[in-house]
Structure formats: structure tokens, C-alpha cells
């Protein structure tokens, strides 16, 4: 009986260690809930807790807060539609929610301010992602934008 109790206790301890792991990631469902739609980048930044904005020359900017932790700005720049997201909680595919083709990956340095990873997704869109001071950023172009166009925009977005 002692062996059974000891084995049960050991299993319980192991399971509790795995449940407390720091590597656990939170999944975002496919049905994201827009919890807020601020009217400006300033209001978005204030509500989300860090600075995020579209370039001054962007057109038709719309601002969203998703799941209380993701800032999203949809806008048009040089006649290309973009979705710009940032979060201190989510990064990579959890942030931009695109299936990337790793064979298309390239890395570019933006004047020493950040290293941007560029990918193509399965729909032939372009995804750029970078990380600065604990915040993850993702820029997605709906159609296949050239690397030069995405890098030009990243240069404007990265402080």
C-alpha cells in the first residue's frame, strides 16, 4: 500500500511541475474577440500599455485591441494593405497567425535598431517580424509586397 501511495504522490508531483512550467504558451483561438476599437494610435497605445502607431503617410488606419493584449492597426501604405500587430505576451505565429514558409526566411538589419525576419506565407503574402525590449511586432501584407517595400515600411515603424 505504501508503494502505491508513493507512486501516486510521485506522479502528482511530476504533473504539478509540468503545469507550473514557464514555457507554457497561451493559445489564441481562431475566433479572436475585438475587445476595443480605439479611435487613434494614442488611445491604442494608452490602453495597451506601450507605443504603437502607423506611419504618418498611412491611409485608412483602423485600430483594434485583441484579447486585451494585442494591438492591431490595419492601414494602406503605397497602395498595399497591411496588418500591423504588437504584443508583450504573444510572438511569432501566435501573434500574426500565419503559416510561414521557413524556406523563404531572410533576415535584415534595420540600421542597428532591430533585426527583421521576412517570410512568405502560404497565401504568398509577406510577414515581417521583430522584437524590441520585450515587445513582439508583426507586419503582414495581404498581397505579395516586395522585400524593399516591406523594409521601407519597417524602417518607418521601428523607433
PyMOL CGO cylinders between C-alpha atoms (Angstrom):
from pymol import cmd
from pymol.cgo import CYLINDER

trace = [
    CYLINDER, 0.00, 0.00, 0.00, 2.88, 2.37, 0.79, 0.3, 1, 1, 1, 1, 1, 1,
    CYLINDER, 2.88, 2.37, 0.79, 4.40, 1.73, -2.65, 0.3, 1, 1, 1, 1, 1, 1,
    CYLINDER, 4.40, 1.73, -2.65, 1.12, 2.57, -4.39, 0.3, 1, 1, 1, 1, 1, 1,
    CYLINDER, 1.12, 2.57, -4.39, 0.72, 5.75, -2.33, 0.3, 1, 1, 1, 1, 1, 1,
    CYLINDER, 0.72, 5.75, -2.33, 4.35, 6.73, -3.01, 0.3, 1, 1, 1, 1, 1, 1,
    CYLINDER, 4.35, 6.73, -3.01, 3.94, 6.13, -6.75, 0.3, 1, 1, 1, 1, 1, 1,
    CYLINDER, 3.94, 6.13, -6.75, 0.72, 8.19, -6.78, 0.3, 1, 1, 1, 1, 1, 1,
    CYLINDER, 0.72, 8.19, -6.78, 2.43, 11.01, -4.88, 0.3, 1, 1, 1, 1, 1, 1,
    CYLINDER, 2.43, 11.01, -4.88, 5.40, 10.94, -7.28, 0.3, 1, 1, 1, 1, 1, 1,
    CYLINDER, 5.40, 10.94, -7.28, 3.08, 11.17, -10.31, 0.3, 1, 1, 1, 1, 1, 1,
    CYLINDER, 3.08, 11.17, -10.31, 1.22, 14.04, -8.68, 0.3, 1, 1, 1, 1, 1, 1,
    CYLINDER, 1.22, 14.04, -8.68, 4.47, 15.94, -8.06, 0.3, 1, 1, 1, 1, 1, 1,
    CYLINDER, 4.47, 15.94, -8.06, 5.65, 15.41, -11.64, 0.3, 1, 1, 1, 1, 1, 1,
    CYLINDER, 5.65, 15.41, -11.64, 2.35, 16.61, -13.06, 0.3, 1, 1, 1, 1, 1, 1,
    CYLINDER, 2.35, 16.61, -13.06, 2.39, 19.72, -10.88, 0.3, 1, 1, 1, 1, 1, 1,
    CYLINDER, 2.39, 19.72, -10.88, 5.93, 20.55, -12.04, 0.3, 1, 1, 1, 1, 1, 1,
    CYLINDER, 5.93, 20.55, -12.04, 4.85, 20.44, -15.69, 0.3, 1, 1, 1, 1, 1, 1,
    CYLINDER, 4.85, 20.44, -15.69, 1.81, 22.59, -15.03, 0.3, 1, 1, 1, 1, 1, 1,
    CYLINDER, 1.81, 22.59, -15.03, 4.00, 25.31, -13.48, 0.3, 1, 1, 1, 1, 1, 1,
    CYLINDER, 4.00, 25.31, -13.48, 6.48, 25.45, -16.34, 0.3, 1, 1, 1, 1, 1, 1,
    CYLINDER, 6.48, 25.45, -16.34, 7.40, 28.90, -17.68, 0.3, 1, 1, 1, 1, 1, 1,
    CYLINDER, 7.40, 28.90, -17.68, 7.50, 27.53, -21.23, 0.3, 1, 1, 1, 1, 1, 1,
    CYLINDER, 7.50, 27.53, -21.23, 3.75, 27.12, -21.41, 0.3, 1, 1, 1, 1, 1, 1,
    CYLINDER, 3.75, 27.12, -21.41, 2.28, 29.26, -24.17, 0.3, 1, 1, 1, 1, 1, 1,
    CYLINDER, 2.28, 29.26, -24.17, -1.25, 30.56, -24.30, 0.3, 1, 1, 1, 1, 1, 1,
    CYLINDER, -1.25, 30.56, -24.30, -3.14, 29.70, -27.44, 0.3, 1, 1, 1, 1, 1, 1,
    CYLINDER, -3.14, 29.70, -27.44, -5.19, 32.30, -29.29, 0.3, 1, 1, 1, 1, 1, 1,
    CYLINDER, -5.19, 32.30, -29.29, -8.35, 30.87, -30.75, 0.3, 1, 1, 1, 1, 1, 1,
    CYLINDER, -8.35, 30.87, -30.75, -9.13, 31.35, -34.44, 0.3, 1, 1, 1, 1, 1, 1,
    CYLINDER, -9.13, 31.35, -34.44, -12.13, 33.43, -33.42, 0.3, 1, 1, 1, 1, 1, 1,
    CYLINDER, -12.13, 33.43, -33.42, -10.44, 36.48, -31.93, 0.3, 1, 1, 1, 1, 1, 1,
    CYLINDER, -10.44, 36.48, -31.93, -12.61, 38.83, -29.99, 0.3, 1, 1, 1, 1, 1, 1,
    CYLINDER, -12.61, 38.83, -29.99, -12.13, 42.52, -30.64, 0.3, 1, 1, 1, 1, 1, 1,
    CYLINDER, -12.13, 42.52, -30.64, -12.43, 43.89, -27.14, 0.3, 1, 1, 1, 1, 1, 1,
    CYLINDER, -12.43, 43.89, -27.14, -11.93, 47.54, -28.04, 0.3, 1, 1, 1, 1, 1, 1,
    CYLINDER, -11.93, 47.54, -28.04, -11.69, 49.77, -31.07, 0.3, 1, 1, 1, 1, 1, 1,
    CYLINDER, -11.69, 49.77, -31.07, -9.86, 52.96, -30.05, 0.3, 1, 1, 1, 1, 1, 1,
    CYLINDER, -9.86, 52.96, -30.05, -10.15, 55.97, -32.32, 0.3, 1, 1, 1, 1, 1, 1,
    CYLINDER, -10.15, 55.97, -32.32, -6.44, 56.80, -32.56, 0.3, 1, 1, 1, 1, 1, 1,
    CYLINDER, -6.44, 56.80, -32.56, -2.95, 55.40, -32.14, 0.3, 1, 1, 1, 1, 1, 1,
    CYLINDER, -2.95, 55.40, -32.14, -2.56, 57.45, -28.96, 0.3, 1, 1, 1, 1, 1, 1,
    CYLINDER, -2.56, 57.45, -28.96, -5.65, 55.87, -27.41, 0.3, 1, 1, 1, 1, 1, 1,
    CYLINDER, -5.65, 55.87, -27.41, -4.49, 52.41, -28.56, 0.3, 1, 1, 1, 1, 1, 1,
    CYLINDER, -4.49, 52.41, -28.56, -1.05, 52.91, -27.02, 0.3, 1, 1, 1, 1, 1, 1,
    CYLINDER, -1.05, 52.91, -27.02, -2.57, 54.19, -23.77, 0.3, 1, 1, 1, 1, 1, 1,
    CYLINDER, -2.57, 54.19, -23.77, -4.92, 51.23, -23.45, 0.3, 1, 1, 1, 1, 1, 1,
    CYLINDER, -4.92, 51.23, -23.45, -2.41, 48.55, -24.45, 0.3, 1, 1, 1, 1, 1, 1,
    CYLINDER, -2.41, 48.55, -24.45, 0.45, 49.96, -22.35, 0.3, 1, 1, 1, 1, 1, 1,
    CYLINDER, 0.45, 49.96, -22.35, 3.16, 50.55, -24.97, 0.3, 1, 1, 1, 1, 1, 1,
    CYLINDER, 3.16, 50.55, -24.97, 3.66, 52.80, -28.00, 0.3, 1, 1, 1, 1, 1, 1,
    CYLINDER, 3.66, 52.80, -28.00, 2.39, 51.59, -31.37, 0.3, 1, 1, 1, 1, 1, 1,
    CYLINDER, 2.39, 51.59, -31.37, 1.37, 53.65, -34.39, 0.3, 1, 1, 1, 1, 1, 1,
    CYLINDER, 1.37, 53.65, -34.39, 1.10, 53.56, -38.17, 0.3, 1, 1, 1, 1, 1, 1,
    CYLINDER, 1.10, 53.56, -38.17, 3.35, 55.76, -40.30, 0.3, 1, 1, 1, 1, 1, 1,
    CYLINDER, 3.35, 55.76, -40.30, 2.15, 59.33, -40.78, 0.3, 1, 1, 1, 1, 1, 1,
    CYLINDER, 2.15, 59.33, -40.78, 1.64, 58.71, -44.51, 0.3, 1, 1, 1, 1, 1, 1,
    CYLINDER, 1.64, 58.71, -44.51, -0.53, 55.60, -43.97, 0.3, 1, 1, 1, 1, 1, 1,
    CYLINDER, -0.53, 55.60, -43.97, -4.12, 55.79, -45.15, 0.3, 1, 1, 1, 1, 1, 1,
    CYLINDER, -4.12, 55.79, -45.15, -7.39, 54.42, -43.78, 0.3, 1, 1, 1, 1, 1, 1,
    CYLINDER, -7.39, 54.42, -43.78, -5.91, 53.36, -40.43, 0.3, 1, 1, 1, 1, 1, 1,
    CYLINDER, -5.91, 53.36, -40.43, -8.17, 51.31, -38.16, 0.3, 1, 1, 1, 1, 1, 1,
    CYLINDER, -8.17, 51.31, -38.16, -7.17, 50.48, -34.59, 0.3, 1, 1, 1, 1, 1, 1,
    CYLINDER, -7.17, 50.48, -34.59, -8.04, 47.38, -32.56, 0.3, 1, 1, 1, 1, 1, 1,
    CYLINDER, -8.04, 47.38, -32.56, -7.20, 45.71, -29.26, 0.3, 1, 1, 1, 1, 1, 1,
    CYLINDER, -7.20, 45.71, -29.26, -7.49, 41.94, -29.44, 0.3, 1, 1, 1, 1, 1, 1,
    CYLINDER, -7.49, 41.94, -29.44, -7.82, 39.73, -26.38, 0.3, 1, 1, 1, 1, 1, 1,
    CYLINDER, -7.82, 39.73, -26.38, -6.77, 42.72, -24.22, 0.3, 1, 1, 1, 1, 1, 1,
    CYLINDER, -6.77, 42.72, -24.22, -3.08, 42.17, -25.10, 0.3, 1, 1, 1, 1, 1, 1,
    CYLINDER, -3.08, 42.17, -25.10, -2.61, 42.60, -28.86, 0.3, 1, 1, 1, 1, 1, 1,
    CYLINDER, -2.61, 42.60, -28.86, -2.52, 45.98, -30.57, 0.3, 1, 1, 1, 1, 1, 1,
    CYLINDER, -2.52, 45.98, -30.57, -3.56, 45.83, -34.22, 0.3, 1, 1, 1, 1, 1, 1,
    CYLINDER, -3.56, 45.83, -34.22, -3.56, 48.57, -36.84, 0.3, 1, 1, 1, 1, 1, 1,
    CYLINDER, -3.56, 48.57, -36.84, -4.88, 47.94, -40.34, 0.3, 1, 1, 1, 1, 1, 1,
    CYLINDER, -4.88, 47.94, -40.34, -3.80, 50.51, -42.91, 0.3, 1, 1, 1, 1, 1, 1,
    CYLINDER, -3.80, 50.51, -42.91, -2.85, 51.14, -46.51, 0.3, 1, 1, 1, 1, 1, 1,
    CYLINDER, -2.85, 51.14, -46.51, 0.67, 52.26, -47.44, 0.3, 1, 1, 1, 1, 1, 1,
    CYLINDER, 0.67, 52.26, -47.44, 1.76, 52.81, -51.07, 0.3, 1, 1, 1, 1, 1, 1,
    CYLINDER, 1.76, 52.81, -51.07, -1.46, 51.09, -52.21, 0.3, 1, 1, 1, 1, 1, 1,
    CYLINDER, -1.46, 51.09, -52.21, -0.74, 47.89, -50.25, 0.3, 1, 1, 1, 1, 1, 1,
    CYLINDER, -0.74, 47.89, -50.25, -2.92, 46.78, -47.34, 0.3, 1, 1, 1, 1, 1, 1,
    CYLINDER, -2.92, 46.78, -47.34, -1.09, 45.92, -44.13, 0.3, 1, 1, 1, 1, 1, 1,
    CYLINDER, -1.09, 45.92, -44.13, -1.96, 44.40, -40.78, 0.3, 1, 1, 1, 1, 1, 1,
    CYLINDER, -1.96, 44.40, -40.78, 0.44, 45.57, -38.06, 0.3, 1, 1, 1, 1, 1, 1,
    CYLINDER, 0.44, 45.57, -38.06, 0.33, 43.80, -34.69, 0.3, 1, 1, 1, 1, 1, 1,
    CYLINDER, 0.33, 43.80, -34.69, 2.30, 44.03, -31.48, 0.3, 1, 1, 1, 1, 1, 1,
    CYLINDER, 2.30, 44.03, -31.48, 2.15, 42.38, -28.08, 0.3, 1, 1, 1, 1, 1, 1,
    CYLINDER, 2.15, 42.38, -28.08, 4.17, 41.82, -24.95, 0.3, 1, 1, 1, 1, 1, 1,
    CYLINDER, 4.17, 41.82, -24.95, 2.50, 38.40, -24.47, 0.3, 1, 1, 1, 1, 1, 1,
    CYLINDER, 2.50, 38.40, -24.47, 2.36, 36.75, -27.90, 0.3, 1, 1, 1, 1, 1, 1,
    CYLINDER, 2.36, 36.75, -27.90, 5.06, 36.43, -30.52, 0.3, 1, 1, 1, 1, 1, 1,
    CYLINDER, 5.06, 36.43, -30.52, 5.72, 34.68, -33.79, 0.3, 1, 1, 1, 1, 1, 1,
    CYLINDER, 5.72, 34.68, -33.79, 2.88, 32.65, -35.25, 0.3, 1, 1, 1, 1, 1, 1,
    CYLINDER, 2.88, 32.65, -35.25, 0.73, 33.26, -32.19, 0.3, 1, 1, 1, 1, 1, 1,
    CYLINDER, 0.73, 33.26, -32.19, 0.89, 36.97, -32.95, 0.3, 1, 1, 1, 1, 1, 1,
    CYLINDER, 0.89, 36.97, -32.95, 0.46, 37.09, -36.72, 0.3, 1, 1, 1, 1, 1, 1,
    CYLINDER, 0.46, 37.09, -36.72, -1.45, 33.77, -37.06, 0.3, 1, 1, 1, 1, 1, 1,
    CYLINDER, -1.45, 33.77, -37.06, 0.07, 32.92, -40.44, 0.3, 1, 1, 1, 1, 1, 1,
    CYLINDER, 0.07, 32.92, -40.44, 1.63, 29.64, -41.55, 0.3, 1, 1, 1, 1, 1, 1,
    CYLINDER, 1.63, 29.64, -41.55, 5.07, 30.66, -42.73, 0.3, 1, 1, 1, 1, 1, 1,
    CYLINDER, 5.07, 30.66, -42.73, 7.27, 29.06, -45.35, 0.3, 1, 1, 1, 1, 1, 1,
    CYLINDER, 7.27, 29.06, -45.35, 10.60, 28.77, -43.49, 0.3, 1, 1, 1, 1, 1, 1,
    CYLINDER, 10.60, 28.77, -43.49, 12.45, 28.21, -46.77, 0.3, 1, 1, 1, 1, 1, 1,
    CYLINDER, 12.45, 28.21, -46.77, 11.68, 31.86, -47.66, 0.3, 1, 1, 1, 1, 1, 1,
    CYLINDER, 11.68, 31.86, -47.66, 13.14, 33.30, -44.44, 0.3, 1, 1, 1, 1, 1, 1,
    CYLINDER, 13.14, 33.30, -44.44, 15.58, 36.17, -44.71, 0.3, 1, 1, 1, 1, 1, 1,
    CYLINDER, 15.58, 36.17, -44.71, 16.94, 38.48, -42.02, 0.3, 1, 1, 1, 1, 1, 1,
    CYLINDER, 16.94, 38.48, -42.02, 17.67, 42.16, -42.45, 0.3, 1, 1, 1, 1, 1, 1,
    CYLINDER, 17.67, 42.16, -42.45, 19.15, 44.69, -40.06, 0.3, 1, 1, 1, 1, 1, 1,
    CYLINDER, 19.15, 44.69, -40.06, 17.26, 47.99, -39.83, 0.3, 1, 1, 1, 1, 1, 1,
    CYLINDER, 17.26, 47.99, -39.83, 20.08, 50.46, -39.12, 0.3, 1, 1, 1, 1, 1, 1,
    CYLINDER, 20.08, 50.46, -39.12, 21.06, 48.66, -35.89, 0.3, 1, 1, 1, 1, 1, 1,
    CYLINDER, 21.06, 48.66, -35.89, 17.63, 49.26, -34.34, 0.3, 1, 1, 1, 1, 1, 1,
    CYLINDER, 17.63, 49.26, -34.34, 16.21, 45.78, -34.94, 0.3, 1, 1, 1, 1, 1, 1,
    CYLINDER, 16.21, 45.78, -34.94, 16.68, 42.61, -36.95, 0.3, 1, 1, 1, 1, 1, 1,
    CYLINDER, 16.68, 42.61, -36.95, 13.64, 41.91, -39.10, 0.3, 1, 1, 1, 1, 1, 1,
    CYLINDER, 13.64, 41.91, -39.10, 12.79, 38.38, -40.20, 0.3, 1, 1, 1, 1, 1, 1,
    CYLINDER, 12.79, 38.38, -40.20, 10.94, 38.25, -43.53, 0.3, 1, 1, 1, 1, 1, 1,
    CYLINDER, 10.94, 38.25, -43.53, 8.82, 35.30, -44.66, 0.3, 1, 1, 1, 1, 1, 1,
    CYLINDER, 8.82, 35.30, -44.66, 6.22, 34.42, -47.25, 0.3, 1, 1, 1, 1, 1, 1,
    CYLINDER, 6.22, 34.42, -47.25, 3.08, 32.73, -46.03, 0.3, 1, 1, 1, 1, 1, 1,
    CYLINDER, 3.08, 32.73, -46.03, 1.09, 30.02, -47.79, 0.3, 1, 1, 1, 1, 1, 1,
    CYLINDER, 1.09, 30.02, -47.79, -1.12, 32.63, -49.49, 0.3, 1, 1, 1, 1, 1, 1,
    CYLINDER, -1.12, 32.63, -49.49, 2.01, 34.39, -50.86, 0.3, 1, 1, 1, 1, 1, 1,
    CYLINDER, 2.01, 34.39, -50.86, 1.66, 37.33, -48.50, 0.3, 1, 1, 1, 1, 1, 1,
    CYLINDER, 1.66, 37.33, -48.50, 4.69, 38.80, -46.74, 0.3, 1, 1, 1, 1, 1, 1,
    CYLINDER, 4.69, 38.80, -46.74, 5.26, 38.61, -42.98, 0.3, 1, 1, 1, 1, 1, 1,
    CYLINDER, 5.26, 38.61, -42.98, 7.91, 40.70, -41.23, 0.3, 1, 1, 1, 1, 1, 1,
    CYLINDER, 7.91, 40.70, -41.23, 8.53, 40.18, -37.53, 0.3, 1, 1, 1, 1, 1, 1,
    CYLINDER, 8.53, 40.18, -37.53, 10.90, 41.70, -34.99, 0.3, 1, 1, 1, 1, 1, 1,
    CYLINDER, 10.90, 41.70, -34.99, 11.36, 42.08, -31.24, 0.3, 1, 1, 1, 1, 1, 1,
    CYLINDER, 11.36, 42.08, -31.24, 12.35, 45.17, -29.27, 0.3, 1, 1, 1, 1, 1, 1,
    CYLINDER, 12.35, 45.17, -29.27, 12.58, 45.47, -25.48, 0.3, 1, 1, 1, 1, 1, 1,
    CYLINDER, 12.58, 45.47, -25.48, 10.22, 42.59, -24.74, 0.3, 1, 1, 1, 1, 1, 1,
    CYLINDER, 10.22, 42.59, -24.74, 7.64, 43.57, -27.33, 0.3, 1, 1, 1, 1, 1, 1,
    CYLINDER, 7.64, 43.57, -27.33, 6.97, 41.46, -30.42, 0.3, 1, 1, 1, 1, 1, 1,
    CYLINDER, 6.97, 41.46, -30.42, 5.94, 43.13, -33.67, 0.3, 1, 1, 1, 1, 1, 1,
    CYLINDER, 5.94, 43.13, -33.67, 4.47, 41.63, -36.82, 0.3, 1, 1, 1, 1, 1, 1,
    CYLINDER, 4.47, 41.63, -36.82, 3.69, 43.28, -40.14, 0.3, 1, 1, 1, 1, 1, 1,
    CYLINDER, 3.69, 43.28, -40.14, 1.66, 41.38, -42.73, 0.3, 1, 1, 1, 1, 1, 1,
    CYLINDER, 1.66, 41.38, -42.73, 0.93, 42.42, -46.29, 0.3, 1, 1, 1, 1, 1, 1,
    CYLINDER, 0.93, 42.42, -46.29, -2.16, 40.90, -47.78, 0.3, 1, 1, 1, 1, 1, 1,
    CYLINDER, -2.16, 40.90, -47.78, -0.62, 40.64, -51.22, 0.3, 1, 1, 1, 1, 1, 1,
    CYLINDER, -0.62, 40.64, -51.22, 2.94, 39.82, -52.10, 0.3, 1, 1, 1, 1, 1, 1,
    CYLINDER, 2.94, 39.82, -52.10, 4.76, 43.04, -51.34, 0.3, 1, 1, 1, 1, 1, 1,
    CYLINDER, 4.76, 43.04, -51.34, 8.38, 43.30, -52.39, 0.3, 1, 1, 1, 1, 1, 1,
    CYLINDER, 8.38, 43.30, -52.39, 11.03, 42.97, -49.70, 0.3, 1, 1, 1, 1, 1, 1,
    CYLINDER, 11.03, 42.97, -49.70, 12.09, 46.56, -50.44, 0.3, 1, 1, 1, 1, 1, 1,
    CYLINDER, 12.09, 46.56, -50.44, 8.55, 47.87, -49.80, 0.3, 1, 1, 1, 1, 1, 1,
    CYLINDER, 8.55, 47.87, -49.80, 8.29, 45.96, -46.52, 0.3, 1, 1, 1, 1, 1, 1,
    CYLINDER, 8.29, 45.96, -46.52, 11.75, 47.08, -45.38, 0.3, 1, 1, 1, 1, 1, 1,
    CYLINDER, 11.75, 47.08, -45.38, 10.90, 50.70, -46.23, 0.3, 1, 1, 1, 1, 1, 1,
    CYLINDER, 10.90, 50.70, -46.23, 7.80, 50.43, -44.07, 0.3, 1, 1, 1, 1, 1, 1,
    CYLINDER, 7.80, 50.43, -44.07, 9.67, 48.65, -41.24, 0.3, 1, 1, 1, 1, 1, 1,
    CYLINDER, 9.67, 48.65, -41.24, 12.21, 51.49, -41.27, 0.3, 1, 1, 1, 1, 1, 1,
    CYLINDER, 12.21, 51.49, -41.27, 9.34, 53.90, -40.60, 0.3, 1, 1, 1, 1, 1, 1,
    CYLINDER, 9.34, 53.90, -40.60, 7.72, 51.70, -37.92, 0.3, 1, 1, 1, 1, 1, 1,
    CYLINDER, 7.72, 51.70, -37.92, 10.81, 50.78, -35.88, 0.3, 1, 1, 1, 1, 1, 1,
    CYLINDER, 10.81, 50.78, -35.88, 11.83, 53.55, -33.47, 0.3, 1, 1, 1, 1, 1, 1,
]
cmd.load_cgo(trace, "trace")
